[in-house]
Amino acid sequence: MKILNAYCGIGGNRKLWTPNEDEHEIIAVEYNEDIAAVYQDLYPNDIVIIGDAHEYLLRNYKEFDFIWASPPCPTHSRLVDSNQNMFYDRGDMQYPDMKLYQEIILLKSYAPKTTKWVIENVVPYYEYLIKPNVILHRHPLWCNFQLPFKEFEDLRVHMEIEGNTTVYGVSLEKYKIQNKRKRQILRNMVNPELGKYILDRAMEKEIPIQGGLF
């Protein structure tokens, strides 16, 4: 399969995608150069593009068999709701980033019928503008294929992030990133078992989900 891993981060979702290194052609897009460098080191056979994943998706969504997108989540998070007075007082309050819904609408409307896609984000502090197909682990997921519910273990709790550098078998120990930042990167990482489960379901031959946006 030709796969787009948009907003790839360090690639937690991708960790278990290729037991055979030549099984998939994977293009990953990440705007942060330091994080992109970690991804490239972990997955040297992937093509890593440093740039705007939102724009890349818009220009290339017809070129892939499977698309995974994880657009920025901080402006949607329930942490905004619990900290909104602090954000307001500091002048840091932001509108929710509508890239999430723009991408859902784009792929629902125009992705080729042969392309499987999933968009992952966080449970928001507001009512969903477009309801997700399913919530797995801690992730609302919008997709065009069947994703039956399944439980996944969450190792991101503080005691499980070993020495601020390792979780789910992914270690940032050797990389020159501040420990506080490493911890945040690891806490944001998708459980690799969830990433594998979603790709496995996408690879099944089935009739994709059809229907309206709402």
C-alpha positions as CSV (number, residue, x, y, z in Angstrom):
1,M,0.0,0.0,0.0
2,K,1.0,3.6,-0.6
3,I,0.4,5.3,2.8
4,L,0.3,9.0,3.9
5,N,1.1,9.5,7.5
6,A,0.2,13.2,8.0
7,Y,1.3,15.0,11.1
8,C,3.4,12.0,11.8
9,G,5.1,13.1,15.0
10,I,7.6,10.4,16.1
11,G,5.4,7.7,14.5
12,G,3.8,5.8,17.3
13,N,0.9,4.9,15.1
14,R,3.3,3.6,12.5
15,K,5.6,1.5,14.7
16,L,3.9,-1.9,13.9
17,W,2.9,-1.2,10.3
18,T,5.8,-2.9,8.5
19,P,7.0,-6.2,9.9
20,N,8.5,-6.6,6.4
21,E,10.2,-3.4,5.6
22,D,9.2,-3.4,1.9
23,E,5.5,-4.1,2.7
24,H,4.3,-0.5,2.4
25,E,5.5,2.7,0.8
26,I,5.1,5.3,3.5
27,I,5.3,9.1,3.1
28,A,5.3,11.0,6.4
29,V,4.8,14.7,6.8
30,E,5.9,16.7,9.9
31,Y,6.5,20.4,10.3
32,N,8.9,20.2,13.3
33,E,12.4,19.4,12.1
34,D,13.6,17.9,15.4
35,I,10.6,15.5,15.6
36,A,10.9,14.7,11.9
37,A,14.6,13.8,12.4
38,V,13.6,11.3,15.2
39,Y,10.9,9.8,12.9
40,Q,13.4,9.4,10.1
41,D,15.9,7.8,12.4
42,L,13.3,5.3,13.7
43,Y,11.9,4.5,10.2
44,P,14.7,5.0,7.7
45,N,12.8,3.5,4.8
46,D,10.0,6.0,5.0
47,I,10.1,9.2,3.0
48,V,9.9,12.1,5.5
49,I,8.8,15.5,4.3
50,I,9.3,18.5,6.6
51,G,6.4,20.8,5.8
52,D,2.7,21.6,6.2
53,A,0.8,18.4,6.4
54,H,-2.6,20.2,6.0
55,E,-1.5,21.7,2.6
56,Y,0.2,18.4,1.6
57,L,-3.0,16.5,2.2
58,L,-5.0,19.0,0.1
59,R,-2.6,18.7,-2.8
60,N,-2.0,14.9,-2.7
61,Y,-5.1,13.1,-1.2
62,K,-5.8,11.2,-4.4
63,E,-2.4,9.6,-4.5
64,F,-2.7,7.2,-1.6
65,D,-4.3,3.9,-0.8
66,F,-4.4,4.7,2.9
67,I,-4.3,8.1,4.7
68,W,-3.8,8.7,8.4
69,A,-4.0,12.3,9.6
70,S,-3.6,13.5,13.2
71,P,-4.2,17.3,12.9
72,P,-3.1,19.5,15.9
73,C,-5.3,18.8,18.9
74,P,-4.4,21.4,21.6
75,T,-7.1,23.9,20.7
76,H,-9.8,21.1,20.8
77,S,-8.7,19.5,24.1
78,R,-10.7,19.5,27.3
79,L,-7.7,21.1,28.9
80,V,-8.7,24.3,27.1
81,D,-12.0,24.2,29.0
82,S,-10.4,23.5,32.4
83,N,-7.8,26.2,31.9
84,Q,-9.7,28.8,29.9
85,N,-9.5,31.5,32.6
86,M,-5.8,31.2,32.8
87,F,-5.4,31.2,29.0
88,Y,-7.7,34.3,28.8
89,D,-5.8,36.2,31.5
90,R,-2.5,35.4,29.7
91,G,-3.8,36.4,26.3
92,D,-3.3,32.9,25.0
93,M,-6.9,31.9,24.3
94,Q,-7.4,30.5,20.8
95,Y,-10.2,29.6,18.5
96,P,-10.5,25.8,17.8
97,D,-8.3,24.9,14.8
98,M,-10.7,24.1,12.0
99,K,-8.1,22.1,10.1
100,L,-9.6,19.0,11.7
101,Y,-13.0,19.5,10.2
102,Q,-11.7,20.8,6.9
103,E,-9.8,17.5,6.5
104,I,-12.8,15.4,7.5
105,I,-15.0,17.2,4.9
106,L,-12.4,17.0,2.2
107,L,-11.9,13.3,2.5
108,K,-15.5,12.5,3.0
109,S,-16.4,14.5,-0.1
110,Y,-13.6,13.9,-2.5
111,A,-11.3,11.0,-1.5
112,P,-11.3,8.2,-4.2
113,K,-13.5,5.3,-3.3
114,T,-10.5,3.1,-3.3
115,T,-8.7,5.2,-0.7
116,K,-9.2,4.2,3.0
117,W,-8.6,7.1,5.4
118,V,-8.8,7.9,9.1
119,I,-8.5,11.1,11.0
120,E,-7.5,11.0,14.7
121,N,-7.9,13.7,17.3
122,V,-8.8,14.2,21.0
123,V,-12.2,14.3,22.8
124,P,-13.1,18.0,22.5
125,Y,-14.4,20.4,25.1
126,Y,-17.3,21.3,22.8
127,E,-20.0,19.2,21.1
128,Y,-18.6,17.5,18.0
129,L,-19.3,19.5,14.8
130,I,-19.1,16.2,12.9
131,K,-19.5,13.1,15.0
132,P,-16.7,10.6,14.9
133,N,-17.3,7.0,13.6
134,V,-15.9,5.5,16.8
135,I,-13.8,6.4,19.8
136,L,-10.9,3.9,20.5
137,H,-8.6,4.3,23.4
138,R,-8.6,8.1,23.9
139,H,-9.0,9.0,20.2
140,P,-12.2,10.0,18.3
141,L,-11.7,8.6,14.8
142,W,-13.4,9.7,11.6
143,C,-13.0,7.1,8.8
144,N,-14.5,5.5,5.8
145,F,-14.2,1.9,6.8
146,Q,-15.5,-0.3,9.7
147,L,-13.6,0.0,13.0
148,P,-15.2,-2.3,15.6
149,F,-14.7,-1.2,19.2
150,K,-11.7,-2.7,21.0
151,E,-9.9,-2.0,24.3
152,F,-6.3,-0.8,24.4
153,E,-3.9,-0.5,27.3
154,D,-2.8,3.0,28.1
155,L,0.9,3.1,29.2
156,R,1.2,6.9,29.0
157,V,0.5,7.4,32.7
158,H,3.4,9.1,34.5
159,M,4.8,6.0,36.1
160,E,5.0,4.1,32.8
161,I,7.0,6.7,30.9
162,E,10.4,5.3,31.9
163,G,12.9,8.0,32.9
164,N,10.8,10.5,30.8
165,T,12.2,8.9,27.7
166,T,10.5,5.6,26.9
167,V,6.9,4.3,26.4
168,Y,5.4,1.6,24.1
169,G,8.9,0.4,23.3
170,V,9.8,3.8,21.8
171,S,12.8,5.5,23.4
172,L,13.8,9.1,23.0
173,E,16.8,8.7,25.3
174,K,19.5,9.4,22.8
175,Y,17.9,12.4,21.2
176,K,18.9,15.9,22.1
177,I,15.4,17.1,23.2
178,Q,14.7,18.5,26.7
179,N,13.2,15.8,29.0
180,K,10.1,17.8,29.6
181,R,9.5,18.0,25.9
182,K,10.3,14.3,25.5
183,R,7.7,13.4,28.0
184,Q,5.1,15.5,26.2
185,I,6.0,13.9,22.8
186,L,5.6,10.5,24.4
187,R,2.3,11.3,26.0
188,N,0.9,12.5,22.7
189,M,2.0,9.4,20.9
190,V,-0.6,6.9,19.6
191,N,-0.4,3.4,21.0
192,P,1.3,1.3,18.3
193,E,-1.2,-1.5,18.8
194,L,-4.0,0.9,18.0
195,G,-2.1,2.0,14.9
196,K,-1.7,-1.6,13.7
197,Y,-5.3,-2.4,14.5
198,I,-6.6,0.5,12.4
199,L,-4.3,-0.3,9.4
200,D,-5.2,-4.0,9.6
201,R,-8.9,-3.0,9.4
202,A,-8.2,-0.6,6.5
203,M,-6.5,-3.4,4.5
204,E,-9.6,-5.7,4.8
205,K,-11.7,-5.9,1.6
206,E,-15.0,-4.4,2.4
207,I,-17.5,-1.8,1.2
208,P,-16.3,1.6,2.6
209,I,-18.7,3.6,4.7
210,Q,-20.7,6.0,2.7
211,G,-23.0,8.8,3.7
212,G,-23.3,12.5,4.6
213,L,-21.2,14.6,6.8
214,F,-23.4,15.0,9.8
